[in-house]
Amino acid sequence: MSTIPATASVVVAGAGPTGLTAAIALADAGVEVVLLDRLAEGENTSRACVIHARTLEVLSAYDVAAELCERGLVVPGFSFRDGNRVLARLSFDRLPTPFPFTVMLGQNDTEAVLLRRLERAGGRVHRHCEVTGVTQDDRAVTVEYRDADGTPGTIRADYVIGADGMHSHTREAAGIGFTGDSYAESFVLADVRMSWPDPRTEATLTLAPQGLAVVAPLPDEHGDRYRVVATVTATPPEHPDRDSVQDIIDDCRPGSGATVTEVMWSSRFRVHHRLADHYRAGRIFLAGDAAHVHSPAGGQGMNTGIQDGAALGALLARVLRGESATLLDEYERTRRPIALGVVAFTDRMTRLATIRSTTGRALRNTAIRTAARVPALRRAQAFRLAELNAR
């Protein structure tokens, strides 16, 4: 493991997609940036797997969008169903963007692409290094960390970016509140091999009395790999097996003939909808899941975080090159309202999807079908899912 410097212009805590993007923006500008992550290389999983159009636009500035499209599976459509009935289909192909589609790609692969790009810019990730404390004064920030051997160390930096996830040590050290709540339901996340009746050119959000289920195709030479995200009322195993996932599929799409043949990876988790009260405390900034978490409906979490990282990295680079530090106020002013909209949007989708009453479901379905018949409303929904409103 290389020596971690004692000083830096910027320390980034967390080398997920958000932290990597911020570090790329800084390294490209010639800023001395140190990126710390508590995980060893290769410990990540596929987790987030949707890359939306706005994120591809942002990442095209770093010349990685084309590689992500090549490695991933281009999916131009999204459908809403109630069981086996189609309520609405959305197409991204006429949106005003160079990327009129979503790209399905596991987060581990997305991070690998971003990491190689960071290394080309001269940056690197210091792994097995967990941030344990952050304190600041008027002139700088001191970051305390513990390395792989348990040896403590400190870095003195001009600024710190906390991209260290929902349980962010950086946010806690900065004393920033994380307002919100959690959903009553548990969520299951799984990568599976299965036969699936829908075309691999669309992702599907299925609404059922038992809850919602999102099924999206993943890149695979055999054409049978899918991501399943679903709500469950009972507590499933920590790592749901084939039978558990098959039960979810059967509940949401009864009689469809979909058959799960293998679970490649799975997890059970609780979902929160929370937003940081502020994105900044002095020289400390928050980005990604440290600043906002929400339902996976719509697949927007990683996307919003990458956009945070790019925006914050660019602003910090300008200030460190000599522009006024008041420029940094723009970060919270622009990015927090976007996250607030994402949290509200995904919360509405989740609550609509989990309506239990027969009357409520009938009203919901009628509203979705009616809106889908209006081209302007259908386009607006696709525009929102693609996060093009975040421009």
Rosetta blueprint (number, residue, H / E / L):
1 M L
2 S L
3 T L
4 I L
5 P L
6 A L
7 T E
8 A E
9 S E
10 V E
11 V E
12 V E
13 A E
14 G L
15 A L
16 G L
17 P H
18 T H
19 G H
20 L H
21 T H
22 A H
23 A H
24 I H
25 A H
26 L H
27 A H
28 D H
29 A L
30 G L
31 V L
32 E L
33 V E
34 V E
35 L E
36 L E
37 D E
38 R L
39 L L
40 A L
41 E L
42 G L
43 E L
44 N L
45 T L
46 S L
47 R L
48 A L
49 C L
50 V E
51 I E
52 H L
53 A H
54 R H
55 T H
56 L H
57 E H
58 V H
59 L H
60 S H
61 A L
62 Y L
63 D L
64 V L
65 A H
66 A H
67 E H
68 L H
69 C H
70 E H
71 R H
72 G L
73 L E
74 V E
75 V E
76 P L
77 G E
78 F E
79 S E
80 F E
81 R E
82 D E
83 G L
84 N L
85 R E
86 V E
87 L E
88 A E
89 R E
90 L E
91 S E
92 F L
93 D L
94 R L
95 L L
96 P L
97 T L
98 P L
99 F L
100 P L
101 F L
102 T E
103 V E
104 M E
105 L L
106 G L
107 Q H
108 N H
109 D H
110 T H
111 E H
112 A H
113 V H
114 L H
115 L H
116 R H
117 R H
118 L H
119 E H
120 R H
121 A L
122 G L
123 G L
124 R L
125 V E
126 H E
127 R E
128 H L
129 C L
130 E E
131 V E
132 T E
133 G E
134 V E
135 T E
136 Q E
137 D L
138 D L
139 R L
140 A L
141 V E
142 T E
143 V E
144 E E
145 Y E
146 R E
147 D L
148 A L
149 D L
150 G L
151 T L
152 P E
153 G E
154 T E
155 I E
156 R E
157 A E
158 D E
159 Y E
160 V E
161 I E
162 G E
163 A L
164 D L
165 G L
166 M L
167 H L
168 S L
169 H H
170 T H
171 R H
172 E H
173 A H
174 A H
175 G L
176 I L
177 G L
178 F E
179 T E
180 G E
181 D E
182 S E
183 Y E
184 A E
185 E E
186 S E
187 F E
188 V E
189 L E
190 A E
191 D E
192 V E
193 R E
194 M E
195 S E
196 W L
197 P L
198 D L
199 P L
200 R L
201 T L
202 E E
203 A E
204 T E
205 L E
206 T E
207 L E
208 A E
209 P L
210 Q L
211 G E
212 L E
213 A E
214 V E
215 V E
216 A E
217 P E
218 L L
219 P L
220 D L
221 E L
222 H L
223 G L
224 D L
225 R E
226 Y E
227 R E
228 V E
229 V E
230 A E
231 T E
232 V E
233 T L
234 A L
235 T L
236 P L
237 P L
238 E L
239 H L
240 P L
241 D L
242 R H
243 D H
244 S H
245 V H
246 Q H
247 D H
248 I H
249 I H
250 D H
251 D H
252 C H
253 R L
254 P L
255 G L
256 S L
257 G L
258 A L
259 T E
260 V E
261 T E
262 E E
263 V E
264 M E
265 W E
266 S E
267 S E
268 R E
269 F E
270 R E
271 V E
272 H E
273 H E
274 R E
275 L E
276 A E
277 D L
278 H L
279 Y L
280 R E
281 A E
282 G L
283 R L
284 I E
285 F E
286 L E
287 A L
288 G H
289 D H
290 A H
291 A L
292 H E
293 V E
294 H L
295 S L
296 P L
297 A L
298 G L
299 G L
300 Q L
301 G H
302 M H
303 N H
304 T H
305 G H
306 I H
307 Q H
308 D H
309 G H
310 A H
311 A H
312 L H
313 G H
314 A H
315 L H
316 L H
317 A H
318 R H
319 V H
320 L H
321 R L
322 G L
323 E L
324 S L
325 A H
326 T H
327 L H
328 L H
329 D H
330 E H
331 Y H
332 E H
333 R H
334 T H
335 R H
336 R H
337 P H
338 I H
339 A H
340 L H
341 G H
342 V H
343 V H
344 A H
345 F H
346 T H
347 D H
348 R H
349 M H
350 T H
351 R H
352 L H
353 A H
354 T L
355 I L
356 R L
357 S L
358 T H
359 T H
360 G H
361 R H
362 A H
363 L H
364 R H
365 N H
366 T H
367 A H
368 I H
369 R H
370 T H
371 A H
372 A H
373 R L
374 V L
375 P H
376 A H
377 L H
378 R H
379 R H
380 A H
381 Q H
382 A H
383 F H
384 R H
385 L H
386 A L
387 E L
388 L H
389 N H
390 A H
391 R L
